Amino acid sequence: MTHPHKIFYGAAIQGAEQRSDRAHINSRIIEAIKSFGFEVITEHTTGLDFDDTANKLEASIGPLPPLGQERTAFIRNKMIQFVESDIRAAVFEVSTPSLGTGIEIAHAYLRPRMGLPAIPVITLYQKEFWPNNLSAMLKGITKAEVPYFHLIEYGAAEDIFELMKPALSQLNESVVPDNIKTSGRITSRKCRHCGHHEMGVEKDNGEYIALKPGMNVKIS
């Protein structure tokens, strides 16, 4: 699957006492992502109840199997497929502990170990929201270990847009249309997010365009 202009968004669903408790936070984050021109693959985290969540899931991934293990496995596999697809970044709200969200985060930041390109992984935590604070499994991730991992702490929902702005702006600067027309020479450089070498085109004016899956390239 290729989604070069899309972002995966994940957040706790089962962990909240009521699904509607954090739906407005998820909506606020998704609105911020969209305001920078990106699409969000699935918006089911904004569901206000079980049926609303299911309807939003079906809108993005198609008809769901009947309730039961088949549906559970189907949803789980779809989420992992999205995280491992050609997306621009993965964003997660992590204030509420969630096994599912934790698994998605691991798949996102361990992509290079699976032979996949590294992507920015952005996590948001509402300060003092959870009594026992944020898990050390996230708070303990260092830039030295995972340079493309970002942890953003926020106070009120109103703060989210401004706090996310630097990370989202940086993403937006490097998005290149699939039908771009340019000339230059093929070269490589270290990716600024993960340190791995990436192939790209160095234009005549010195500008560097990283080659991404899904781009249309014509060699003459």
C-alpha positions in Angstrom: 0.0 0.0 0.0 1.2 3.5 -0.8 0.0 6.6 1.0 2.8 9.1 0.5 0.7 12.1 1.4 -1.2 10.5 4.3 -0.6 10.2 8.0 -1.6 7.4 10.3 -3.2 8.5 13.5 -3.7 6.2 16.5 -5.1 6.6 20.1 -6.6 4.6 22.9 -10.2 3.4 22.3 -10.7 0.5 24.7 -8.8 2.1 27.5 -11.1 5.1 27.9 -14.1 4.7 30.3 -16.3 6.2 27.6 -15.2 6.5 24.0 -16.6 10.0 23.9 -14.2 11.1 26.7 -11.2 11.7 24.4 -13.0 12.0 21.0 -12.7 15.8 21.1 -8.9 15.6 21.7 -8.5 13.1 18.8 -10.6 15.4 16.6 -8.4 18.4 17.5 -5.2 16.5 16.6 -6.7 15.3 13.3 -7.8 18.8 12.4 -4.3 20.1 13.0 -2.8 17.4 10.7 -5.3 18.2 8.0 -4.7 21.9 8.2 -1.2 21.2 6.9 -2.5 19.5 3.8 -2.2 15.9 4.9 -4.9 13.2 4.9 -5.5 11.0 7.8 -6.0 7.4 6.8 -8.7 6.6 9.4 -10.6 8.8 11.8 -12.2 6.1 13.9 -10.7 7.4 17.1 -13.2 10.3 16.9 -16.1 7.9 17.3 -18.4 8.8 20.2 -19.6 5.2 20.8 -19.2 1.7 19.5 -21.4 2.1 16.5 -19.9 5.5 15.5 -16.4 4.0 15.8 -17.4 1.1 13.6 -19.0 3.3 11.0 -15.9 5.5 10.8 -13.7 2.4 10.4 -15.9 1.1 7.6 -15.6 4.5 5.8 -11.8 4.1 5.7 -11.1 0.4 5.5 -14.3 -1.1 4.0 -17.0 -3.4 5.3 -16.2 -5.1 8.6 -16.7 -8.8 9.2 -19.4 -9.8 11.8 -18.6 -9.2 15.4 -16.1 -11.7 16.8 -12.5 -12.9 16.3 -12.6 -12.5 12.6 -13.5 -8.8 12.9 -10.9 -8.3 15.6 -8.1 -9.9 13.5 -9.3 -7.9 10.4 -9.0 -4.6 12.2 -5.7 -5.4 13.8 -4.1 -6.5 10.5 -5.4 -3.4 8.7 -3.9 -1.0 11.3 -0.5 -2.7 11.1 -0.7 -2.6 7.3 -1.3 1.1 7.4 1.5 1.8 9.9 3.9 -0.2 7.6 2.7 1.3 4.4 4.2 4.2 2.5 2.9 7.0 4.8 4.5 10.3 5.5 4.4 10.0 9.3 2.6 8.3 12.3 1.0 10.4 15.0 -0.3 9.0 18.3 -2.1 10.4 21.4 -0.7 8.5 24.3 -2.3 10.1 27.4 -4.5 7.0 28.1 -2.5 3.7 28.4 -3.3 1.4 25.5 -1.8 -1.9 24.5 -3.0 -1.5 20.9 -1.6 2.0 20.5 1.7 0.8 22.0 1.9 -2.0 19.4 1.2 0.5 16.6 3.9 2.8 17.9 6.5 -0.1 18.0 5.7 -1.0 14.4 6.1 2.6 13.4 9.5 3.4 15.0 10.9 -0.1 14.3 10.2 0.2 10.5 13.9 0.3 9.7 14.5 -3.0 11.4 11.9 -4.5 9.0 13.6 -3.0 6.0 11.1 -0.2 5.7 12.0 3.6 5.4 12.0 5.4 8.7 9.2 7.9 9.2 8.7 10.6 11.8 6.8 9.2 14.8 5.0 12.0 16.8 3.4 11.2 20.2 1.3 13.6 22.2 0.8 13.4 26.0 -1.5 15.6 28.1 0.6 16.6 31.1 -0.7 15.2 34.4 -3.6 13.5 32.7 -2.8 9.9 33.9 -2.2 9.4 37.6 0.9 7.3 37.1 2.3 9.6 34.4 3.5 8.5 31.0 5.1 5.0 30.6 8.9 4.8 30.7 8.6 2.7 27.5 7.8 6.0 25.7 9.3 8.6 27.9 12.6 6.6 27.8 13.0 6.7 24.0 16.0 9.0 23.4 17.0 10.9 20.3 20.3 9.0 20.2 18.3 5.8 19.9 15.4 7.0 17.7 16.2 10.4 16.2 12.9 10.6 14.3 10.8 10.0 17.5 9.0 13.1 18.9 7.2 13.4 22.2 5.1 16.5 22.6 3.6 17.3 26.0 0.5 19.6 26.0 -1.7 21.2 28.7 -5.1 22.1 27.1 -6.6 21.0 23.8 -6.2 24.5 22.6 -2.4 24.2 22.8 -2.2 21.2 20.4 -2.1 23.1 17.1 0.8 25.4 18.0 2.8 22.6 19.7 2.4 20.4 16.6 3.2 23.2 14.2 7.0 22.8 14.0 6.8 19.0 13.4 4.0 19.2 10.8 5.6 22.2 9.1 8.8 20.2 8.7 6.8 17.3 7.2 5.1 19.6 4.8 8.3 21.1 3.5 9.6 17.8 2.3 6.4 16.6 0.6 6.9 16.4 -3.2 4.1 15.9 -5.7 4.2 12.6 -7.6 4.3 14.3 -11.0 7.1 16.7 -10.2 9.3 17.7 -13.2 12.9 18.4 -12.5 16.4 17.6 -13.6 19.7 17.0 -11.7 21.8 14.0 -10.7 21.0 10.9 -8.7 22.9 11.0 -5.4 22.4 10.0 -1.7 22.6 11.6 1.7 21.8 10.8 5.3 18.1 11.0 6.1 17.6 13.8 8.7 15.1 11.7 10.6 17.0 8.4 11.1 20.5 8.7 9.8 20.2 6.1 7.1 21.2 6.9 3.6 18.4 7.8 1.2 18.5 8.1 -2.6 17.4 11.4 -4.2 17.9 14.0 -6.9 20.2 16.9 -6.4 18.8 19.7 -8.6 21.0 22.1 -10.6 20.3 24.8 -8.0 21.5 22.5 -5.2 18.1 21.6 -3.8 17.7 17.9 -2.8 14.6 15.9 -3.5 14.4 12.5 -1.7 13.0 9.7 -3.9 10.0 8.1 -2.2 7.9 5.1 -3.2 5.0 6.1 -5.4 6.9 8.9 -7.2 6.8 8.9 -11.0 10.3 9.2 -12.4 11.4 9.6 -16.0 15.1 8.9 -16.8 16.5 10.2 -20.1 
